[in-house]
Amino acid sequence: MAWTDSHCHVAYDGVGLEAVERAAAAGVTRVVTIGTDVERSRAAIGVTRAGRRAGLQLWATAGVHPHDAVQGTDGLAALLDEPEVVAVGECGLDYYYEHSPRDTQRAVFAAQVALALERDLALVVHTRDAWADTLGVLDDVGVPARTVIHCFSGGPDEARACLERGAVLSFSGIVTFKNAADVRILDAPHGAPGRGAPPPVPARAPPGRDRRPVPRPRPPPRAPERAGLGGAGGGRRGRRPGRAGGGRRGGDVGQHRTAVRAGLSCPLRNL
C-alpha cells in the first residue's frame, strides 16, 4: 500500500529532498509541500521542481498562513498559475498565537478563499481557537469544493459544522496528545463523530496499516496538470523559524495522516 503525505514543509531548513527520499523508501510515495507566505510558497514550488527532476512525486501549495497575514497576499495570485500548485494555503485564522491582528487575518483569509474559488483550486485551512470566525468567513465568501481543515483540533460540534459545509477533516499527531480526547473520538473508524474512541494510535504507523487506503500512485505527467487536494494532515504548529522564543513548524515528511470523507478515494485527485 502506498501512502500520500498531503501536508509537510519540504522547503524548511532541516527537511529537504533527502526527507522525501526517505519517505518514499518507507512507502510515502507522494508528497505535497505547503507554502506559508509568498516567499515560502515560491520555495515550495522550487523544491517541487527539483524533486521532480530527481524522479520524486511532489506537488506544492501557495498561500499565506495567519501568522504571516500582515505580509498580505501581493504576488500570491501569480504563483497559483504554476502547474505544480494544487491548492491555496495554508491559510486561515489563528487566535492562539495572534502573530497578526485578527482583522488582518480575517481579510487575508477571505481573499485566499476567493482565490481558491476563482481558480477552482483546493483550499487548505489552518484554524486554531477561531472556529466561529473561520466558519463565518467560509460562509460569507463560499466554501471551495475541495476544502481541507488541516490538523483538526475541534470537537464533535466543530466537526459536524465543517462536514455540513462539505469540508474534509484531517487528523494528525494531535490524536496522540493526552488532552485530545475529543479528537480521538472523531478519529474513530469511518471518521464518524460520536462512534467512540478508536484503538491507541502509534506515533508512526507502519505502511499498510492506515485504515484509509489510497490508490497506487502514478508518476506525474511530463506537463503536469493541475490537481486538487481532498485531504491534508499536519503537525502541531509553533512559532516561525528564526523568531525569538519559538520552535520550528512541523515539517517531517511521512508523519502526517490524512482522513478522507466517504466518497473520496484519494486525498489527492488526478495525480
Secondary structure, 3 states (H helix, E strand, C coil): CCEEEEEECCCCCCCHHHHHHHHHHCCEEEEEECCCCHHHHHHHHHHHHHHHHCCCEEEEEECCCHHHHHHCCCCHHHHCCCCCEEEEEEEEEECCCCCCCHHHHHHHHHHHHHHHHHHCCEEEEEEECCHHHHHHHHHHHCCCCCEEECCCCCCHHHHHHHHHCCCEECCCHHHHCCCCHHHHHHCCHHHCCCCCCCCCCCCCCCCCCCCCCCCCCCCCCCCCCCCEECCCCCCCCCCCCCCCCCCCCCCCCCCCCCCCCCCCCCCEECC
